[in-house]
Amino acid sequence: MSDDESEFSIDEVEEEEEEEEITDLSNSDVCTKYQEASKIVNLALTGLVSQCIAGAKIIDLCQFGTTILEAQTGKLYNKKSERCRSG
């Protein structure tokens, strides 16, 4: 392997590393998403606890929780994606 080939490989690796998105908590966008997700989950759990009464059906509780999660996440995460389009 010549010096030119080894330099080219190092440059390629560096470019790939720069293109990778930072997905740890050092990224403020990631922190914000986790905080918003926790608010949604806490809201769903609060609603579910109030629905837990004697005679309540588990399926009804599951559907209630799913409805809350979908409604709340739909408000925040409504970005259209080409991968998700149908038809």
C-alpha positions as CSV (number, residue, x, y, z in Angstrom):
1,M,0.0,0.0,0.0
2,S,1.5,3.4,-1.0
3,D,1.4,6.5,1.1
4,D,-1.2,8.0,-1.3
5,E,-3.6,5.2,-0.7
6,S,-3.3,5.3,3.1
7,E,-3.9,9.1,3.2
8,F,-7.0,8.6,1.0
9,S,-8.4,6.1,3.4
10,I,-7.8,8.3,6.4
11,D,-9.5,11.2,4.7
12,E,-12.5,9.0,3.9
13,V,-12.8,7.9,7.5
14,E,-12.6,11.5,8.8
15,E,-15.4,12.6,6.4
16,E,-17.6,9.8,7.4
17,E,-17.1,10.6,11.1
18,E,-18.0,14.3,10.5
19,E,-21.2,13.3,8.7
20,E,-22.5,11.2,11.6
21,E,-25.2,12.9,13.7
22,I,-24.4,13.3,17.4
23,T,-27.1,11.4,19.3
24,D,-25.9,11.5,22.9
25,L,-27.0,14.0,25.6
26,S,-24.3,16.5,24.6
27,N,-26.6,17.5,21.7
28,S,-29.2,20.0,23.0
29,D,-31.8,18.7,20.4
30,V,-31.5,15.2,21.8
31,C,-32.0,16.5,25.4
32,T,-35.1,18.5,24.3
33,K,-36.6,15.4,22.6
34,Y,-36.1,13.3,25.8
35,Q,-37.6,16.0,27.9
36,E,-40.7,16.3,25.7
37,A,-41.0,12.6,25.5
38,S,-41.0,12.4,29.3
39,K,-43.7,15.0,29.6
40,I,-45.9,13.0,27.2
41,V,-45.3,9.8,29.1
42,N,-46.1,11.4,32.4
43,L,-49.3,12.8,31.0
44,A,-50.3,9.4,29.7
45,L,-49.5,7.7,33.0
46,T,-51.5,10.3,35.0
47,G,-54.5,9.7,32.7
48,L,-54.1,6.0,33.0
49,V,-53.9,6.0,36.8
50,S,-57.2,8.0,36.9
51,Q,-58.8,5.3,34.6
52,C,-57.7,2.4,36.8
53,I,-60.9,1.6,38.7
54,A,-62.5,-1.7,39.7
55,G,-63.9,-3.4,36.7
56,A,-61.9,-1.5,34.1
57,K,-60.8,-3.7,31.1
58,I,-57.1,-3.9,30.3
59,I,-57.8,-3.4,26.6
60,D,-59.6,-0.2,27.3
61,L,-56.7,1.1,29.4
62,C,-54.2,0.1,26.7
63,Q,-56.3,1.9,24.0
64,F,-56.6,5.0,26.2
65,G,-52.9,5.1,26.8
66,T,-52.2,4.6,23.1
67,T,-54.7,7.4,22.2
68,I,-52.9,9.9,24.5
69,L,-49.5,9.0,23.3
70,E,-50.4,9.2,19.6
71,A,-52.3,12.5,20.1
72,Q,-49.5,14.1,22.0
73,T,-46.6,12.9,19.8
74,G,-48.6,13.8,16.7
75,K,-48.5,17.4,17.9
76,L,-44.7,17.4,18.2
77,Y,-43.4,14.9,15.7
78,N,-45.4,15.6,12.6
79,K,-42.6,15.9,10.1
80,K,-43.4,14.1,6.8
81,S,-41.0,11.5,5.7
82,E,-40.6,10.0,2.2
83,R,-40.1,6.6,3.8
84,C,-43.5,6.7,5.5
85,R,-45.6,7.7,2.5
86,S,-48.0,5.1,1.2
87,G,-49.5,4.7,-2.2
